[in-house]
Amino acid sequence: MSERAVLAPRAWRPMALLSRNAVLAALVLLILLNIAITPHFVSWETLNVNLTQVTTIIIVAIGMTMVIATGGIDLSVGALMAIAGALAPLIFEGKLFAIPSPMIGVALAYVLPVLAAGAFGWFNGLLVTRYRIQPIIATLVLFIAGRGIGQVMTNGNLQPFRNPPFQMIAMGHIAHVPVQVILMLLIGGAAAWAVRRTVFGRRILAIGGNERAARLAGIPVDRTKRLVYVISGLCSGLAGLIVVAINSSSDANTNGMGMELDAIAAVAVGGTPLMGGRALIVGTILGALIIQIVRYMLLANGVPDSAAMVVKAGLIVLAVALQFQGRRA
């Protein structure tokens, strides 16, 4: 009997088929359900609201996916958003150092906070690789201290501002498409390509699949792990800039609050195993969209936001259950 004949029955097993396509099927069903029960769901306004609300979650979740694919976790993403968001207004308003022109200040406010968040991500990776601290503990350090750093930079105060050139990152449009959505698509496309088509992506999956075997194969495990934490930090920094640009203010007390849970939920619902070894970037994007649409549906139909949190937890349990059944099928 040929190999194809042996494998064909397994490919058609219902649970395996459901596991492979559950995320997309769930998203389609949610959209159809909302068309039926949610007022004004099919409108540009609704599309714009959902896209702009989910963009930062997707950007952070993409970095989280790459970290989880190595068998790690990053609890510091929300705190790094707070740091980047606190740093940007200090730069373009000239409170940290003199700037030669407003446009240079805006350019530096785009670049330096994101690089700072990436540097903190490198610190996370250093704790994980050099000092062999478990990722959940290593990133817990900045989860606790990072928001405090942002609060110290701003004296714990809200920083209101009005700077249209800087706020283009969140409020601008190119061909009627929000700039933040374009950035999210570029980051998602680059990450999906890197995971599937590059040596770096194969190293990530090999480390998450079997780190000991990866080391024996000569893969630079520590360097690759540090790099994925840097990428997670960079994504968090960019998301932090988008949030403060939308709000026209920077508040280190609230910027990124709970983002680590939203990002992990998007990764889990999207089908990436939390034990590592796979990185489904498209699945993460779909998972974030599912969570956002569920939340919007509940709010639009008069259900309180607290119920959305319960539903989000249920989605995670369902996603993990489907992954388990898919492996058994």
GIDABEL-V925065 format. One record per pair of residues at least 12 apart in sequence whose ideal C-beta (glycine too) atoms are under 10 Angstrom apart, sorted by sequence separation. I is the first residue (numbers start at 1). J is the second residue. If there is no record, write none. Layout:
I&J  I&J
This chain:
34&46  92&104  93&105  96&108  126&138  127&139  167&179  168&180  202&214  207&219  240&252  243&255  267&279  270&282  271&283  272&284  295&307  296&308  298&310  64&77  91&104  92&105  125&138  127&140  170&183  206&219  207&220  243&256  267&280  270&283  271&284  295&308  298&311  60&74  63&77  91&105  92&106  124&138  125&139  127&141  169&183  203&217  207&221  211&225  241&255  267&281  269&283  270&284  294&308  295&309  297&311  91&106  92&107  123&138  124&139  127&142  204&219  206&221  207&222  240&255  268&283  269&284  270&285  271&286  272&287  34&50  61&77  91&107  92&108  93&109  96&112  123&139  124&140  203&219  239&255  240&256  243&259  267&283  268&284  270&286  271&287  292&308  295&311  60&77  63&80  88&105  91&108  92&109  124&141  202&219  203&220  207&224  208&225  239&256  266&283  267&284  269&286  270&287  291&308  294&311  295&312  59&77  60&78  88&106  91&109  92&110  121&139  123&141  124&142  203&221  206&224  207&225  266&284  269&287  270&288  294&312  90&109  91&110  120&139  123&142  124&143  240&259  266&285  268&287  269&288  270&289  60&80  88&108  89&109  91&111  199&219  203&223  204&224  208&228  236&256  239&259  266&286  267&287  269&289  270&290  291&311  294&314  60&81  88&109  91&112  120&141  121&142  203&224  204&225  207&228  263&284  266&287  267&288  269&290  270&291  291&312  294&315  59&81  87&109  88&110  90&112  91&113  120&142  124&146  203&225  265&287  266&288  269&291  290&312  88&111  90&113  204&227  236&259  265&288  266&289  88&112  89&113  200&224  203&227  204&228  236&260  239&263  263&287  266&290  291&315  56&81  84&109  87&112  88&113  117&142  120&145  199&224  203&228  263&288  265&290  266&291  269&294  290&315  291&316  87&113  88&114  120&146  262&288  265&291  266&292  86&113  87&114  200&227  204&231  236&263  84&112  85&113  88&116  200&228  235&263  287&315  84&113  87&116  117&146  120&149  262&291  287&316  290&319  83&113  84&114  87&117  262&292  84&115  200&231  232&263  81&113  84&116  85&117  287&319  80&113  83&116  84&117  116&149  262&295  80&114  83&117  84&118  82&117  80&116  81&117  84&120  283&319  80&117  83&120  194&231  79&117  80&118  80&119  77&117  80&120  191&231  76&117  79&120  80&121  274&316  269&312  76&120  77&121  80&124  187&231  191&235  76&121  274&319  278&323  266&312  269&315  274&320  74&121  76&123  77&124  187&234  265&312  268&315  269&316  272&319  273&320  76&124  187&235  261&309  265&313  268&316  271&319  275&323  75&124  266&315  267&316  268&317  269&318  270&319  274&323  74&124  262&312  265&315  266&316  268&318  269&319  273&323  74&125  184&235  187&238  228&279  258&309  261&312  265&316  268&319  269&320  271&322  272&323  273&324  72&124  261&313  264&316  267&319  268&320  271&323  72&125  266&319  269&322  273&326  67&121  74&128  109&163  184&238  265&319  273&327  70&125  73&128  110&165  183&238  184&239  261&316  268&323  271&326  72&128  109&165  110&166  183&239  67&124  96&153  106&163  109&166  63&121  67&125  70&128  95&153  105&163  106&164  107&165  110&168  180&238  184&242  80&139  83&142  95&154  106&165  107&166  110&169  180&239  183&242  75&135  79&139  105&165  106&166  109&169  67&128  73&134  74&135  75&136  86&147  102&163  105&166  106&167  180&241  72&134  73&135  74&136  75&137  76&138  77&139  79&141  80&142  87&149  103&165  106&168  180&242  72&135  73&136  75&138  76&139  79&142  80&143  83&146  86&149  87&150  90&153  102&165  103&166  106&169  179&242  180&243  71&135  72&136  73&137  74&138  75&139  76&140  78&142  79&143  82&146  83&147  86&150  89&153  90&154  95&159  102&166  178&242  208&272  209&273  70&135  73&138  74&139  75&140  76&141  77&142  78&143  79&144  81&146  82&147  83&148  85&150  86&151  89&154  180&245  208&273  211&276  72&138  73&139  75&141  76&142  77&143  79&145  80&146  81&147  82&148  83&149  84&150  86&152  87&153  93&159  179&245  180&246  209&275  210&276  68&135  72&139  73&140  75&142  76&143  79&146  80&147  82&149  83&150  86&153  87&154  208&275  209&276  210&277  67&135  74&142  75&143  76&144  78&146  79&147  82&150  83&151  86&154  93&161  208&276  209&277  74&143  75&144  76&145  77&146  78&147  79&148  80&149  81&150  82&151  85&154  90&159  92&161  169&238  207&276  208&277  209&278  76&146  79&149  80&150  83&153  89&159  93&163  207&277  208&278  75&146  76&147  79&150  82&153  88&159  89&160  92&163  170&241  171&242  205&276  206&277  208&279  67&139  82&154  89&161  169&241  170&242  204&276  205&277  86&159  88&161  92&165  93&166  169&242  170&243  172&245  204&277  205&278  85&159  89&163  92&166  167&241  170&244  171&245  204&278  205&279  88&163  91&166  166&241  167&242  169&244  170&245  171&246  204&279  169&245  170&246  89&166  167&244  168&245  169&246  170&247  171&248  88&166  166&244  167&245  170&248  201&279  166&245  167&246  167&247  201&281  88&169  164&245  167&248  163&245  166&248  161&244  195&278  196&279  161&245  164&248  195&279  159&244  163&248  194&279  195&280  196&281  161&247  162&248  195&281  160&247  161&248  162&249  192&279  194&281  160&248  161&249  191&279  192&280  193&281  158&247  159&248  160&249  161&250  192&281  132&222  135&225  139&229  146&236  150&240  159&249  160&250  191&281  192&282  138&229  142&233  158&249  159&250  160&251  190&281  191&282  192&283  129&221  130&222  158&250  159&251  189&281  192&284  129&222  139&232  157&250  158&251  159&252  188&281  189&282  191&284  192&285  128&222  129&223  135&229  157&251  158&252  187&281  188&282  191&285  129&224  156&251  157&252  158&253  126&222  129&225  130&226  154&250  156&252  157&253  158&254  188&284  125&222  128&225  129&226  153&250  154&251  155&252  156&253  188&285  125&223  128&226  154&252  125&224  126&225  127&226  153&252  154&253  125&225  126&226  128&228  129&229  150&250  151&251  152&252  185&285  124&225  125&226  128&229  150&251  151&252  184&285  124&226  125&227  127&229  150&252  151&253  123&226  125&228  126&229  149&252  150&253  122&226  124&228  125&229  148&252  184&288  121&226  122&227  124&229  125&230  147&252  150&255  121&227  123&229  124&230  125&231  146&252  147&253  150&256  121&228  122&229  123&230  125&232  147&254  121&229  122&230  124&232  125&233  147&255  120&229  121&230  124&233  147&256  120&230  121&231  123&233  146&256  147&257  118&229  119&230  121&232  122&233  118&230  120&232  121&233  117&230  118&231  120&233  121&234  56&170  118&232  119&233  121&235  55&170  115&230  117&232  118&233  119&234  121&236  117&233  118&234  120&236  121&237  116&233  117&234  118&235  120&237  143&260  52&170  115&233  116&234  117&235  118&236  119&237  52&171  114&233  115&234  117&236  118&237  114&234  117&237  118&238  59&180  114&235  116&237  117&238  139&260  58&180  62&184  114&236  115&237  117&239  55&178  58&181  65&188  114&237  117&240  55&179  56&180  59&183  63&187  113&237  114&238  117&241  48&173  55&180  59&184  62&187  66&191  112&237  113&238  114&239  51&177  52&178  55&181  58&184  62&188  65&191  69&195  111&237  114&240  51&178  54&181  55&182  57&184  58&185  61&188  65&192  110&237  113&240  114&241  48&176  52&180  55&183  56&184  59&187  62&190  63&191  66&194  110&238  113&241  48&177  51&180  52&181  55&184  58&187  59&188  62&191  66&195  48&178  51&181  54&184  55&185  58&188  62&192  65&195  110&241  113&244  44&176  55&187  59&191  69&201  109&241  48&181  51&184  62&195  70&203  71&204  66&200  70&204  66&201  69&204  70&205  72&207  109&244  110&245  68&204  69&205  70&206  71&207  72&208  109&245  67&204  69&206  70&207  71&208  66&204  69&207  70&208  71&209  65&204  69&208  70&209  71&210  68&208  69&209  71&211  67&208  70&211  66&208  70&214  84&233  88&237  83&233  84&234  87&237  70&221  80&232  84&236  85&237  88&240  72&225  76&229  80&233  83&236  84&237  87&240  88&241  70&224  71&225  74&228  80&234  81&235  82&236  83&237  84&238  85&239  86&240  87&241  70&225  74&229  77&232  80&235  81&236  84&239  85&240  89&244  72&228  76&232  77&233  80&236  81&237  84&240  85&241  88&244  89&245  70&227  72&229  74&231  76&233  79&236  80&237  81&238  83&240  84&241  85&242  87&244  88&245  66&224  67&225  70&228  74&232  77&235  78&236  81&239  82&240  84&242  85&243  86&244  69&228  70&229  73&232  74&233  77&236  80&239  81&240  84&243  85&244  68&228  72&232  76&236  77&237  80&240  81&241  84&244  85&245  89&249  90&250  66&227  67&228  74&235  78&239  79&240  81&242  82&243  89&250  66&228  67&229  74&236  77&239  78&240  81&243  82&244  85&247  88&250  65&228  66&229  77&240  81&244  87&250  64&228  67&231  68&232  85&249  86&250  63&228  66&231  67&232  85&250  86&251  87&252  63&229  65&231  66&232  67&233  84&250  85&251  86&252  63&230  64&231  65&232  85&252  86&253  63&231  64&232  67&235  82&250  84&252  62&231  63&232  66&235  82&251  83&252  85&254  86&255  62&232  63&233  65&235  82&252  85&255  61&232  63&234  64&235  81&252  82&253  84&255  85&256  60&232  63&235  64&236  82&254  83&255  84&256  62&235  63&236  79&252  82&255  83&256  61&235  63&237  81&255  82&256  59&234  60&235  63&238  80&255  81&256  82&257  59&235  60&236  63&239  78&254  79&255  80&256  81&257  58&235  59&236  60&237  62&239  78&255  79&256  82&259  59&237  60&238  61&239  78&256  79&257  81&259  56&235  59&238  60&239  77&256  78&257  80&259  81&260  56&236  59&239  60&240  76&256  78&258  79&259  80&260  58&239  59&240  78&259  79&260  56&238  57&239  77&259  78&260  56&239  59&242  77&260  78&261  55&239  56&240  76&260  77&261  78&262  56&241  75&260  77&262  78&263  56&242  74&260  75&261  77&263  55&242  56&243  73&260  77&264  55&243  75&263  74&263  75&264  52&242  56&246  74&264  55&246  73&264  53&246  52&246  73&267  64&259  68&263  60&256  64&260  67&263  68&264  67&264  61&259  64&262  65&263  69&267  56&255  60&259  64&263  65&264  68&267  56&256  60&260  63&263  64&264  67&267  68&268  61&262  62&263  64&265  65&266  66&267  73&274  57&259  60&262  61&263  64&266  65&267  71&273  56&259  60&263  61&264  64&267  69&272  71&274  73&276  58&262  59&263  60&264  61&265  62&266  68&272  69&273  71&275  72&276  57&262  58&263  61&266  62&267  65&270  68&273  71&276  56&262  57&263  60&266  61&267  66&272  68&274  69&275  70&276  71&277  56&263  61&268  65&272  68&275  69&276  70&277  54&262  57&265  58&266  61&269  64&272  68&276  69&277  57&266  61&270  67&276  68&277  69&278  70&279  68&278  69&279  61&272  68&279  69&280  54&266  67&279  69&281  65&278  66&279  65&279  65&280  66&281  65&281  68&284  62&279  65&283  66&284  62&281  65&284  61&281  64&284  65&285  63&284  62&284  65&287  58&281  61&284  62&285  61&285  58&284  61&287  62&288  57&284  58&285  61&288  57&285  58&286  60&288  58&287  59&288  57&287  58&288  61&291  54&285  57&288  58&289  56&288  57&289  55&288  54&288  57&291  58&292  54&289  57&292  54&290  54&291  55&292  51&289  54&292  50&289  53&292  54&293  51&292  54&295  27&269  50&292  53&295  54&296  26&269  49&292  50&293  53&296  50&295  23&269  50&296  22&269  23&270  24&271  46&293  49&296  23&271  22&271  21&271  46&296  20&271  49&300  19&271  41&293  46&300  38&293  41&296  41&297  23&280  24&282  27&285  28&286  31&289  38&296  23&282  24&283  27&286  30&289  31&290  34&293  38&297  41&300  23&283  26&286  27&287  30&290  33&293  34&294  37&297  38&298  40&300  22&283  23&284  26&287  29&290  33&294  38&299  39&300  23&285  24&286  27&289  30&292  31&293  34&296  38&300  39&301  20&283  23&286  26&289  27&290  30&293  34&297  37&300  38&301  22&286  23&287  26&290  30&294  33&297  37&301  23&289  24&290  27&293  30&296  31&297  34&300  23&290  26&293  30&297  34&301  26&294  26&315  26&318  26&319  22&318  23&319  26&322  22&319  23&322  19&319  22&322  22&323  19&321  20&322  19&322  22&325  18&322  19&323  22&326  19&324  19&325  20&326  15&322  18&325  19&326  18&326  19&327  15&324  16&325  17&326  19&328  20&329  15&325  16&326  19&329  14&325  15&326  16&327  18&329  15&327  16&328  17&329  13&326  15&328  16&329  15&329  13&328  14&329  13&329  10&329
